[in-house]
Structures are given as C-alpha cells and as structure tokens.
Amino acid sequence: MPKLDLFQFINSQENYNKVFKAEDLTRIPQINSKNQHVNLELLGELQEKNKTKIRLLHLKINGEINLVCHRCNTALHHKIDIQNTVDVFPNQQILDAAPIEEEYYDTIIGSDNFDIQELLEEEILLSLPAFPTHKICPSHEYTAKEDKPKSPFAVLEILKQKKEN
Ligand SMILES: [Zn+2]
C-alpha cells in the first residue's frame, strides 16, 4: 500500500499522481470491477495565517467502479468525480485546540507514514449514495415491457368484440 510522508509532501508543495485498480479498493462495496480504475491526484499546499502553518491537501479523484444495486443486486456503473481539500493537522491535540474557523475544510491527522489508499477509500465512501440503485433495473425493464398496460383503445376494441359475440 502506498505510504507518504505527508508533512514533507505538503512542506515542499509536491504533487502526486497514482492510478489504482478499482478491485484493489477493498473497502468499497463493488461487483465485477475488473478493468476499472480510479485516478488519484494530490497536491500539497502550505499556507501561513497569523504565524500558524496551515497544511492543505487538495485531492482530485476520477474513475469508475461498479456498485451493487440495492434493488436487483447486479452491477451499477458509477462514475467518480471528487474534488476536495482537507486540512492536515500534526496530531489530535492541535486539531482539538484549533479555532473553529480553521475547520472550514475537512480535517485529518497527518503522519510521516501516511496511508494514501485509506484516504482515497474514505473519500470515495463519503461520496457514494447510501442506497445505490439503477434508474431502471435491467431485470425490471424486461418485466415492465411484458406487463405494459394495454392502451384504452385496445381495451375498448376487446370490449366491442365481446359485445358482438
Ligand atoms: Zn438494479
């Protein structure tokens, strides 16, 4: 799993780009995700406000995965397009002591051995619908056609024929 010295990364305002195989993102509920990929772009930014260092991590996540439809349990194609910025704190104590206005962004605790994939999975999980479903499930589309109600004119025609008989 890719690890990063997040403080070093932000201090030097580096950028990072990595393509993950969707099937390797094991915390995300997926089905048939072979050949699908998720691209992660990270950009570190160091700001200084009132002599306090503000460490920002900009994330851009693009890709596609197959979720599991909650109605029919088959694959549901899902595009991922996330842009977010997180405020990186050195530890929980400093985070807890930070004034509220600095918590404008989502906050995370950084580390010199930071797990990039965990952050990626977290961001994707937060973006997913709670109950993903197809607009029209593949199996329901079929039954919908079969059960299509007859037009009122067709019904009238049948009634007429019955009368005549
Ligand atoms: Zn479905």
Residues whose N, C-alpha, C, O or C-beta is under 5 A from the ligand:
A	BS01	ZN	C69 R71 C72 H134 C137 P138
